[in-house]
Amino acid sequence: MTDPTSDVDEGKARECAVCGDPIDGPGHRVITWIEDDSVRTVHVCSPTCEAAYER
């Protein structure tokens, strides 16, 4: 099985919701929650940014 994120180049990578850096490494985290009956997600690049993220 091929990792679908392995071929993402920096120009197409998601940006970290905290620091704005392109997300391109194994530390990528997705924060998910329910708000107004909808699923919300935010992508962050590291455990440090995950801890710093505020909703």
N, C-alpha and C positions, 0 to 999 in steps of 0.2 A: 504494500500500500504506500502510495506517495503522500508525503505531507503537503497539503495544499498551500501552506504558508511558506514553504521553502523556495518557491519561485517568485515571491513578491519582491519587486525591486523598490528601492528607496522612494522613487517618485510616486509609487502607487500604495505604499504602506500607510496604514492608519497612523494618526498622530496621537500621542499620549494626551489624555485629557488634563493632565497636571502640568507637565513640563513642555509639551508641544513637540518633543522629539519623535522621529519616526519609530514605529514599533517594529523591530526586526529581530528580536532575540528570544531565547527561551524563557525569559522572565516575564513575558507578556501575561497580563492578568485581565480578566473581564469581571467587572462589578455589575451585578444584576439585581434589580429590585422591582417591585410592583408599585405603580403610582397611577392613580385615576383609572383603575381597571386595565392598565396596559403594562406590558413588560418593558422596562427601561434597561439599557446597557451602556456601559462606559468602558473604554479600553485604556489601560495604563501600561507603562513599559517596564515597571519593576515593583518589587514589594515596597520600596521606599515611597514611590508615587502612589501606590495603593493606600498606604497608611496616611498620606497627606491629602488624599481626595476628600472633599467635603461636598455633600449633596445640598 
